[in-house]
Amino acid sequence: MQRILLAQAGPGMILAKEILNPEGMVLCGAGTPLSPALIERLSGLDVVDVTVEGHPVNIEGEKTLQEELQEIDLRFQRVEDIAPLMYLKKRIQAKLAASRGLEAVTK
């Protein structure tokens, strides 16, 4: 999942988290597909950002999934013989990939 500005949202993106107003009332539920009309309506309600499924927007300066997975590999390379830590490494990589809407490719 990715948190993006409403201005970056496009039709067909799916909300990963509900959108709440300042009083805590749900404006839009998780799983709702965005349409041009809904995006315009949310803009009129002063919604600034939304959390959508997958990782549909490339943000300048943001690391790619591959770069982040490589960093995790580097952080765990000194403990490759410790099974519980390797299990933890695989779980972290899988969670990171799932947050981007992909399956992790781990060693």
Secondary structure by P-SEA (a helix, b strand, c coil): ccccccccccccccccbbbbcccccccccccccccaaaaaaaaaacccccccccccccccccccaaaaaaaaaaaaccccccaaaaaaaaaaaaaaaaaaccccccc
